[in-house]
Amino acid sequence: MSDKLIFKAYLPSYKDDCLALFDDNCPEFFAPNERNDYAAFLDSNPVGYEVCLVGDTVIGAFGLIGDVEEYKHINWILISSKSQGLGIGSRFIDRAIQAAKKDELQHIKIAASHLSAPFFAKYGARVIREIPHGWGANMHRIDMELHL
């Protein structure tokens, strides 16, 4: 499936699709209280945030966000539950790493959960800090860095 993926810059017209992705992944990967934060993030029209489509269907979203010279943050990685396990997350990480190298960044910062941290660790991301219940009840925050 990963060869049929289309990446587009996020536009406000994708907001409902992105919120549907959030709902599809909640409460398994996101705490319910994070939905308003995600909606506010989308309302900010974030530069660097992308949607991933197969045909006309949004199946994922992610971004490499920030304006610091040394690093940027991977923000709000979401993948449709029906599309998980198909290598799409790997494509997201590859795109983020390529963009970071193009911008000559030293590292990428990642604010993960205890559920997603092992995925980022596969790419060499290291744990910097752990915050129990940092995203909400039973959703622990794991801050990580991926050095390039």
FENJOVEN-V174965 format. One record per backbone hydrogen bond with DSSP energy under -0.5 kcal/mol. CO is the residue of the C=O (numbers start at 0). NH is the residue of the N-H. If there is no record, write none. Layout:
# FENJOVEN-V174965
CO_NH + CO_NH
This chain:
# FENJOVEN-V174965
0_3 + 1_4 + 3_54 + 5_52 + 7_50 + 10_13 + 11_14 + 13_17 + 14_18 + 15_19 + 16_20 + 17_21 + 18_22 + 19_23 + 20_24 + 21_24 + 22_25 + 24_28 + 24_29 + 29_26 + 30_33 + 31_34 + 33_37 + 34_38 + 35_39 + 36_40 + 37_41 + 38_42 + 39_43 + 40_43 + 40_45 + 41_44 + 45_48 + 47_63 + 48_9 + 49_61 + 50_7 + 51_58 + 51_59 + 52_5 + 53_56 + 55_57 + 56_53 + 56_58 + 58_79 + 59_51 + 60_77 + 61_49 + 62_64 + 62_74 + 64_72 + 69_105 + 69_106 + 70_67 + 71_108 + 72_64 + 72_74 + 73_110 + 74_62 + 75_77 + 77_60 + 79_82 + 79_83 + 80_83 + 82_85 + 86_90 + 87_91 + 88_92 + 89_93 + 90_94 + 91_95 + 92_96 + 93_97 + 94_98 + 95_99 + 96_100 + 97_101 + 98_102 + 99_104 + 100_103 + 105_147 + 106_71 + 107_145 + 108_73 + 109_111 + 109_143 + 111_141 + 112_116 + 115_118 + 115_119 + 116_120 + 117_121 + 118_121 + 119_122 + 119_124 + 120_123 + 125_144 + 128_142 + 129_131 + 130_133 + 130_140 + 135_138 + 137_139 + 138_134 + 138_135 + 139_113 + 140_130 + 141_111 + 142_127 + 142_128 + 143_109 + 144_125 + 144_146 + 145_107
